[in-house]
Amino acid sequence: MVNFKKKHPDFRVYEKSANRTEGGETILLAEKDNKKFVVSGKEDFRFQPAEESAAFLRGLFPWLRAKPCGLKNSFGFGDRLGTATPGHIRALKNHDFFPVFAQQSVREIERTGRSFQKVMDAAATGCFQEGYKGGFGADADHIKDLNNMQKALSAGFTFFTLDSSDKIRNPEKLKGAERQKILQKYSQEYEKAYLGRKYPFGGIAYEFTKDELQNLVLTYAESIDYIEECYRFLKARSSSFDFEVSVDETPIPTTPLAHILIADTLRERGVEVQSLAFRFPGSFEKGIDYKGDAELFERDLAAHQSIREKAGNYKISLHSGSDKFSVYPAFKKILGDKIHVKTAGTSWVEAVKVIAEKNFPLFLEILECGITNFEKHAASYEISAKPELIDMKNLKNTEVAALFADNNIRQVVHISYGTILSEEDSAGRFIYRNRFFEVLNNNEELYYGFLEAHLGKHLELLK
């Protein structure tokens, strides 16, 4: 490193990244003109663009390869930009959670123009930059099909969140013929397994009546089949992975009986689930705190915990966990261990906060774009923002903290990432993307500091 600095004084060196291989070769990350390079050698230094070097680094350093987290308490740090991992590592300091640094949904990948491989490479490079060797997971989040599952597998992902919401039915909306078709296919199997059975959990005896069982079969039977299919697909291609089942992306609340049915059926079919994500009462909107009856949430969570204690060995996962500060203490207190919390967009919001601090006119452009495209953006998210209440003319760059405490602004920003990162002008030039990254790269320590403080607040409340 000393020789490198003498030969190349115009480069910035990330000191924490320095490593020595068995052959005495030093590997480090350097920066010039906001471009990052992996540099190796003793006297004759070899330069490789950082974005092309992740495979090279993984070959040298096994700790840059993702691994399963099993039943350890874990925390998902979504990163829509590929720049946040160093800040996430700093937030993790002094907290006993297994980190999932590479986490991206198919929806986010499509809107950002990334790939599972790019997500994995960015997380590994961030770990290398920060000198982090503690291990991390890689979550193909809210995945719905085998094609994308294979892409994630090929990229080295180790955690698969199966979103089965497309297979979950609302019994009230099923027409007679479709309803009968499902019941004819599944009723005998499920009635034999569950009808009339009582489950004494937490001082309550849960029982499947015929009507309740029929509704659950109509709601979940097809999704359970699909969950099993996806699990078998993964099992045939990987010997070790985390499998999370998500039934939260639906307006149908996960009742205690639904929990029993899903967990028990999957166990009987030999499907090993590391975590289950339920639809809890109340609203878990993007980018803001929990909205709902906190006591009802706690009672519901306690019921799920009493079932989990006897029904199986898996974690309970909190999705849309970004900024849900009011429920974290109860989540930890009631569940104890074996928990997973997933965040994604909140790191993007912290990046936009950097833009507001350092280039307020660009921030106003971004916010205006988010307001203009709000209906399109909001179509695929649970959101309640009222962009018409944002007074653009009176926003001031001296009040950045107050701006991002406004739930309307937070949610508009939270869901606007796809357009901001991809929108082009008539000549095919990015309208916002290049300027956005220029500001962020020039102020990366500020960004890491924002992430450390904000995500650290999440983790502190989960102690």
C-alpha positions as CSV (number, residue, x, y, z in Angstrom):
1,M,0.0,0.0,0.0
2,V,2.9,2.4,0.8
3,N,4.4,1.8,-2.6
4,F,1.0,2.3,-4.3
5,K,0.5,5.6,-2.6
6,K,4.0,6.8,-3.6
7,K,3.4,5.8,-7.2
8,H,-0.2,7.1,-7.4
9,P,-0.7,10.0,-5.0
10,D,-3.7,11.2,-6.9
11,F,-5.8,8.2,-5.9
12,R,-7.8,7.9,-2.8
13,V,-7.3,4.6,-1.0
14,Y,-9.9,2.9,1.1
15,E,-7.7,1.8,3.9
16,K,-10.1,-0.8,5.3
17,S,-10.0,-2.7,2.1
18,A,-6.3,-3.6,2.2
19,N,-5.8,-7.4,2.2
20,R,-2.8,-9.7,1.5
21,T,-3.1,-12.9,-0.3
22,E,-0.9,-16.0,0.2
23,G,1.4,-14.8,-2.5
24,G,2.0,-11.6,-0.7
25,E,-0.2,-9.6,-3.1
26,T,-2.0,-6.6,-1.7
27,I,-5.5,-5.9,-2.8
28,L,-7.1,-2.6,-2.2
29,L,-9.8,-0.3,-3.4
30,A,-8.9,3.1,-4.8
31,E,-10.8,6.0,-6.3
32,K,-10.1,8.6,-8.9
33,D,-12.6,10.9,-10.5
34,N,-15.4,9.1,-8.6
35,K,-14.5,5.8,-10.3
36,K,-13.5,2.9,-8.1
37,F,-10.8,0.4,-9.0
38,V,-9.5,-2.8,-7.5
39,V,-5.7,-2.6,-7.5
40,S,-3.4,-5.6,-7.0
41,G,0.3,-6.2,-7.1
42,K,3.6,-5.2,-5.5
43,E,5.4,-2.9,-7.8
44,D,3.6,-3.5,-11.1
45,F,0.0,-2.6,-10.1
46,R,-2.9,-4.0,-12.0
47,F,-6.1,-1.9,-12.2
48,Q,-9.5,-3.3,-12.7
49,P,-12.8,-1.3,-12.6
50,A,-14.5,-2.2,-9.4
51,E,-17.8,-3.1,-11.1
52,E,-15.9,-5.8,-13.1
53,S,-13.9,-7.2,-10.2
54,A,-16.4,-8.9,-7.9
55,A,-15.8,-12.3,-9.3
56,F,-12.0,-11.8,-9.1
57,L,-12.4,-10.8,-5.4
58,R,-14.7,-13.6,-4.5
59,G,-12.2,-16.1,-5.9
60,L,-9.5,-14.7,-3.5
61,F,-11.6,-14.0,-0.5
62,P,-14.4,-16.6,0.5
63,W,-15.9,-14.1,2.9
64,L,-17.2,-12.1,-0.1
65,R,-19.5,-15.0,-1.1
66,A,-23.0,-14.9,0.3
67,K,-24.2,-17.7,2.6
68,P,-27.4,-18.8,4.3
69,C,-28.3,-17.4,7.7
70,G,-30.5,-20.2,8.9
71,L,-32.5,-19.4,12.1
72,K,-30.2,-16.6,13.3
73,N,-31.9,-13.2,13.9
74,S,-31.4,-11.4,10.6
75,F,-31.9,-8.0,9.0
76,G,-32.4,-7.2,5.3
77,F,-30.7,-4.1,4.1
78,G,-32.2,-3.4,0.7
79,D,-30.0,-1.3,-1.6
80,R,-31.6,-0.1,-4.8
81,L,-28.5,1.9,-5.9
82,G,-25.7,-0.6,-5.3
83,T,-23.8,2.0,-3.1
84,A,-25.2,1.5,0.4
85,T,-23.4,-1.5,1.8
86,P,-20.6,0.4,3.6
87,G,-23.2,2.4,5.4
88,H,-25.2,-0.7,6.2
89,I,-22.1,-2.3,7.7
90,R,-21.5,0.6,9.9
91,A,-25.2,0.6,11.1
92,L,-24.7,-3.1,12.0
93,K,-21.9,-2.4,14.3
94,N,-22.5,-3.6,17.9
95,H,-25.8,-5.4,16.8
96,D,-26.1,-9.1,16.8
97,F,-28.0,-9.6,13.5
98,F,-27.0,-11.6,10.5
99,P,-27.0,-9.1,7.7
100,V,-28.6,-9.6,4.3
101,F,-26.7,-7.0,2.3
102,A,-27.6,-8.2,-1.2
103,Q,-31.4,-7.9,-1.3
104,Q,-33.5,-6.9,-4.3
105,S,-37.0,-7.8,-5.6
106,V,-37.7,-8.5,-9.2
107,R,-39.8,-5.4,-9.3
108,E,-36.9,-3.3,-8.1
109,I,-34.5,-4.9,-10.5
110,E,-36.7,-4.2,-13.4
111,R,-37.2,-0.6,-12.4
112,T,-33.6,0.1,-11.7
113,G,-32.2,-1.7,-14.8
114,R,-30.0,-3.9,-12.6
115,S,-29.7,-7.7,-12.4
116,F,-29.3,-10.2,-9.6
117,Q,-25.6,-10.5,-10.5
118,K,-25.1,-6.7,-10.2
119,V,-26.9,-6.7,-6.9
120,M,-24.6,-9.4,-5.6
121,D,-21.5,-7.8,-7.0
122,A,-22.3,-4.4,-5.4
123,A,-22.8,-6.0,-2.0
124,A,-19.5,-8.0,-2.2
125,T,-17.6,-4.9,-3.4
126,G,-19.1,-2.8,-0.5
127,C,-18.0,-5.5,2.0
128,F,-14.5,-5.5,0.5
129,Q,-14.3,-1.7,0.6
130,E,-15.3,-1.7,4.3
131,G,-13.1,-4.7,5.2
132,Y,-16.2,-6.6,6.5
133,K,-15.6,-10.3,6.9
134,G,-18.6,-11.3,9.1
135,G,-20.6,-13.0,6.4
136,F,-23.8,-11.9,4.7
137,G,-26.8,-13.2,2.9
138,A,-28.3,-12.5,-0.5
139,D,-32.1,-12.3,-0.8
140,A,-34.0,-12.7,-4.1
141,D,-36.9,-10.8,-2.6
142,H,-40.6,-11.2,-3.5
143,I,-39.8,-13.6,-6.3
144,K,-42.8,-15.1,-8.1
145,D,-41.5,-17.4,-10.8
146,L,-38.9,-20.1,-11.5
147,N,-37.1,-18.2,-14.2
148,N,-36.1,-15.4,-11.9
149,M,-35.4,-18.0,-9.2
150,Q,-32.8,-19.6,-11.5
151,K,-31.2,-16.2,-12.3
152,A,-30.8,-15.5,-8.6
153,L,-29.3,-19.0,-8.0
154,S,-26.9,-18.5,-10.9
155,A,-25.8,-15.2,-9.3
156,G,-25.0,-16.9,-6.0
157,F,-28.1,-15.9,-4.0
158,T,-28.7,-17.9,-0.8
159,F,-32.0,-16.5,0.4
160,F,-35.3,-16.8,-1.6
161,T,-38.4,-15.0,-0.5
162,L,-41.2,-16.6,-2.4
163,D,-44.2,-14.3,-2.9
164,S,-47.1,-16.5,-3.5
165,S,-49.7,-13.7,-3.5
166,D,-50.7,-14.4,-7.2
167,K,-51.9,-17.8,-6.0
168,I,-53.8,-16.6,-3.0
169,R,-57.5,-16.2,-3.6
170,N,-60.2,-14.1,-2.0
171,P,-63.1,-16.5,-1.4
172,E,-65.6,-13.7,-1.5
173,K,-64.6,-12.9,-5.1
174,L,-64.5,-16.5,-6.4
175,K,-67.4,-17.4,-8.8
176,G,-69.3,-20.6,-8.4
177,A,-67.6,-22.7,-11.0
178,E,-64.1,-21.7,-9.9
179,R,-65.0,-22.1,-6.3
180,Q,-66.3,-25.6,-6.8
181,K,-63.2,-26.6,-8.9
182,I,-60.8,-25.7,-6.1
183,L,-62.9,-27.4,-3.4
184,Q,-63.3,-30.6,-5.5
185,K,-59.5,-30.7,-6.0
186,Y,-58.5,-30.0,-2.4
187,S,-61.3,-30.6,0.1
188,Q,-60.8,-34.3,0.7
189,E,-57.1,-33.9,1.4
190,Y,-57.5,-30.9,3.8
191,E,-60.6,-32.2,5.6
192,K,-58.9,-35.4,6.3
193,A,-55.9,-33.6,7.8
194,Y,-57.7,-30.7,9.7
195,L,-61.4,-31.0,10.0
196,G,-62.5,-31.1,13.7
197,R,-58.9,-31.0,15.0
198,K,-58.1,-28.7,17.9
199,Y,-54.8,-26.9,18.5
200,P,-54.3,-25.7,22.1
201,F,-51.8,-22.8,21.6
202,G,-51.3,-20.0,24.1
203,G,-54.3,-20.9,26.2
204,I,-56.6,-20.9,23.2
205,A,-58.0,-24.0,21.5
206,Y,-58.1,-23.3,17.8
207,E,-60.4,-25.6,15.8
208,F,-61.1,-26.0,12.1
209,T,-64.8,-26.0,11.4
210,K,-66.0,-27.0,7.9
211,D,-66.8,-23.4,6.9
212,E,-63.5,-22.0,8.2
213,L,-61.5,-24.8,6.6
214,Q,-63.3,-24.3,3.2
215,N,-62.4,-20.6,3.2
216,L,-58.8,-21.4,4.0
217,V,-58.6,-24.0,1.3
218,L,-60.1,-21.6,-1.2
219,T,-57.6,-18.9,-0.1
220,Y,-54.3,-20.8,0.3
221,A,-54.4,-24.3,-1.3
222,E,-53.2,-23.3,-4.7
223,S,-50.4,-21.1,-3.2
224,I,-49.2,-24.0,-0.9
225,D,-48.9,-26.2,-4.0
226,Y,-46.8,-23.5,-5.7
227,I,-44.7,-23.0,-2.6
228,E,-43.9,-26.7,-2.7
229,E,-43.1,-26.6,-6.4
230,C,-40.6,-23.7,-5.9
231,Y,-39.0,-25.4,-2.9
232,R,-38.5,-28.6,-4.9
233,F,-37.0,-26.5,-7.7
234,L,-34.4,-24.9,-5.3
235,K,-33.7,-28.2,-3.5
236,A,-32.8,-29.9,-6.8
237,R,-30.3,-27.2,-7.6
238,S,-28.8,-26.1,-4.2
239,S,-27.8,-28.0,-1.1
240,S,-28.1,-25.0,1.2
241,F,-30.3,-22.0,1.1
242,D,-32.8,-20.0,3.1
243,F,-36.4,-20.3,2.0
244,E,-38.9,-17.6,3.1
245,V,-42.6,-17.9,2.4
246,S,-44.4,-14.6,2.1
247,V,-48.2,-14.3,2.4
248,D,-48.1,-10.6,3.3
249,E,-48.6,-9.0,-0.2
250,T,-52.3,-9.4,0.0
251,P,-55.2,-7.6,1.8
252,I,-56.2,-10.9,3.5
253,P,-54.9,-11.0,7.1
254,T,-53.1,-14.2,8.2
255,T,-55.3,-15.6,10.9
256,P,-54.0,-18.1,13.5
257,L,-55.8,-20.9,11.7
258,A,-54.2,-19.8,8.4
259,H,-50.8,-19.9,10.1
260,I,-51.4,-23.4,11.4
261,L,-52.7,-24.6,8.0
262,I,-49.7,-23.2,6.1
263,A,-47.0,-24.2,8.5
264,D,-48.4,-27.7,9.2
265,T,-49.1,-28.5,5.5
266,L,-45.6,-27.4,4.4
267,R,-44.0,-29.4,7.2
268,E,-46.0,-32.5,6.3
269,R,-44.8,-32.1,2.7
270,G,-41.2,-31.9,3.7
271,V,-40.8,-28.2,2.8
272,E,-38.2,-26.7,5.1
273,V,-39.1,-23.1,5.7
274,Q,-36.6,-20.8,7.4
275,S,-39.1,-17.9,7.8
276,L,-42.7,-17.0,7.3
277,A,-43.9,-13.4,6.5
278,F,-47.6,-12.9,7.5
279,R,-50.1,-10.2,6.8
280,F,-50.5,-8.5,10.2
281,P,-53.4,-6.3,11.2
282,G,-52.9,-2.6,10.5
283,S,-51.1,-0.9,7.7
284,F,-47.4,-1.4,6.8
285,E,-47.1,1.3,4.2
286,K,-43.8,2.1,2.5
287,G,-41.4,4.5,4.1
288,I,-43.4,5.5,7.2
289,D,-44.3,4.2,10.6
290,Y,-46.9,1.6,11.4
291,K,-50.6,2.8,11.1
292,G,-53.1,0.8,13.1
293,D,-54.0,-0.4,16.6
294,A,-50.8,-1.3,18.3
295,E,-52.6,-3.4,20.9
296,L,-54.3,-5.4,18.2
297,F,-51.0,-5.9,16.4
298,E,-49.4,-7.2,19.7
299,R,-52.3,-9.6,20.4
300,D,-52.1,-11.0,16.9
301,L,-48.3,-11.3,17.0
302,A,-48.6,-13.1,20.4
303,A,-51.0,-15.6,18.8
304,H,-48.6,-16.3,16.0
305,Q,-45.8,-16.7,18.5
306,S,-47.7,-19.3,20.5
307,I,-48.4,-21.2,17.3
308,R,-44.7,-20.9,16.2
309,E,-43.5,-22.3,19.5
310,K,-45.3,-25.6,18.8
311,A,-45.9,-25.7,15.1
312,G,-42.3,-25.5,13.8
313,N,-38.8,-24.2,13.9
314,Y,-38.8,-21.1,11.7
315,K,-38.5,-17.3,11.9
316,I,-41.3,-14.8,11.7
317,S,-40.5,-12.1,9.2
318,L,-41.6,-8.4,9.2
319,H,-41.9,-7.1,5.7
320,S,-42.2,-3.5,4.8
321,G,-40.1,-3.1,7.9
322,S,-38.7,0.3,6.9
323,D,-39.3,2.9,9.5
324,K,-41.8,0.8,11.5
325,F,-40.3,2.2,14.8
326,S,-43.4,2.0,16.9
327,V,-43.7,-1.8,16.5
328,Y,-40.1,-2.9,16.7
329,P,-39.9,-3.2,20.5
330,A,-43.1,-5.4,20.6
331,F,-41.8,-7.5,17.7
332,K,-38.6,-8.3,19.6
333,K,-40.2,-8.6,23.0
334,I,-43.0,-11.0,21.9
335,L,-41.0,-13.1,19.5
336,G,-37.7,-13.1,21.2
337,D,-35.3,-14.8,18.9
338,K,-35.8,-16.2,15.4
339,I,-36.9,-13.0,13.7
340,H,-36.2,-11.4,10.4
341,V,-36.8,-7.7,9.5
342,K,-36.7,-6.5,5.9
343,T,-36.1,-3.0,4.7
344,A,-35.5,-1.7,1.2
345,G,-36.7,1.8,0.2
346,T,-35.5,3.6,3.3
347,S,-31.9,3.4,2.2
348,W,-33.0,5.0,-1.1
349,V,-34.8,7.8,0.8
350,E,-31.5,8.5,2.8
351,A,-29.7,8.8,-0.6
352,V,-32.3,11.4,-1.7
353,K,-31.8,13.2,1.6
354,V,-28.1,13.6,0.6
355,I,-29.3,15.2,-2.7
356,A,-31.5,17.6,-0.7
357,E,-28.6,18.5,1.5
358,K,-26.1,19.1,-1.3
359,N,-28.1,20.0,-4.4
360,F,-31.5,21.3,-3.4
361,P,-32.6,22.3,-7.0
362,L,-32.0,18.6,-8.1
363,F,-34.0,17.4,-5.1
364,L,-36.9,19.7,-6.2
365,E,-36.7,18.2,-9.7
366,I,-36.8,14.7,-8.2
367,L,-39.7,15.5,-6.0
368,E,-41.6,17.2,-8.8
369,C,-41.1,14.1,-10.9
370,G,-42.4,11.9,-8.1
371,I,-45.5,14.0,-7.7
372,T,-46.2,14.0,-11.5
373,N,-45.8,10.3,-11.7
374,F,-47.4,9.4,-8.4
375,E,-50.4,7.5,-9.6
376,K,-48.2,5.3,-11.8
377,H,-45.7,4.7,-9.0
378,A,-48.4,4.0,-6.3
379,A,-50.2,1.4,-8.3
380,S,-48.0,-1.4,-7.0
381,Y,-47.4,-0.2,-3.4
382,E,-49.4,0.1,-0.3
383,I,-49.4,3.9,0.1
384,S,-51.6,6.7,1.4
385,A,-49.5,9.8,0.5
386,K,-51.4,12.9,-0.7
387,P,-48.9,14.6,-3.0
388,E,-51.4,17.5,-3.6
389,L,-50.6,18.6,0.0
390,I,-46.9,19.1,-0.8
391,D,-46.3,22.9,-1.2
392,M,-43.4,22.9,-3.7
393,K,-43.1,26.7,-3.7
394,N,-42.4,27.0,0.0
395,L,-39.9,24.1,0.5
396,K,-36.6,25.3,1.8
397,N,-33.2,23.8,1.8
398,T,-32.6,24.9,5.4
399,E,-35.3,22.5,6.6
400,V,-34.1,19.1,5.1
401,A,-34.8,17.1,8.3
402,A,-38.3,18.5,8.5
403,L,-39.0,17.8,4.8
404,F,-38.1,14.1,5.3
405,A,-40.3,14.0,8.4
406,D,-43.3,14.8,6.2
407,N,-45.0,11.4,5.3
408,N,-46.3,12.7,2.0
409,I,-42.8,13.7,0.9
410,R,-41.3,10.4,2.2
411,Q,-43.7,8.2,0.4
412,V,-43.5,10.2,-2.9
413,V,-39.8,9.9,-2.8
414,H,-39.8,6.3,-1.6
415,I,-41.7,4.9,-4.7
416,S,-40.2,7.2,-7.3
417,Y,-36.8,5.4,-7.7
418,G,-37.6,3.6,-10.9
419,T,-38.4,6.8,-12.9
420,I,-35.6,8.8,-11.3
421,L,-33.0,6.2,-12.3
422,S,-34.3,5.3,-15.7
423,E,-36.1,8.3,-17.3
424,E,-34.5,9.6,-20.5
425,D,-35.0,12.7,-22.6
426,S,-35.8,12.6,-26.3
427,A,-32.1,12.2,-27.2
428,G,-31.8,9.1,-25.0
429,R,-29.9,10.8,-22.2
430,F,-30.7,10.2,-18.5
431,I,-32.6,13.1,-17.0
432,Y,-31.7,12.6,-13.4
433,R,-29.5,9.5,-13.0
434,N,-26.0,10.8,-13.8
435,R,-26.5,14.0,-11.7
436,F,-27.9,11.9,-8.9
437,F,-24.9,9.6,-8.7
438,E,-22.5,12.4,-9.1
439,V,-23.8,14.1,-6.0
440,L,-24.0,10.8,-4.1
441,N,-20.4,9.8,-5.1
442,N,-19.0,13.2,-4.1
443,N,-20.6,12.9,-0.7
444,E,-20.4,9.2,0.1
445,E,-19.3,9.7,3.7
446,L,-22.4,11.8,4.3
447,Y,-24.5,9.1,2.8
448,Y,-22.8,6.4,4.9
449,G,-23.4,8.6,8.0
450,F,-27.1,9.0,7.2
451,L,-27.4,5.2,6.7
452,E,-25.5,4.4,9.9
453,A,-27.8,6.7,11.9
454,H,-31.1,5.7,10.3
455,L,-30.6,2.0,10.0
456,G,-28.9,1.9,13.3
457,K,-32.1,3.4,14.9
458,H,-34.0,0.4,13.4
459,L,-31.5,-2.1,14.9
460,E,-31.3,-0.4,18.3
461,L,-35.1,-0.8,18.8
462,L,-34.8,-4.5,18.0
463,K,-32.3,-5.2,20.8
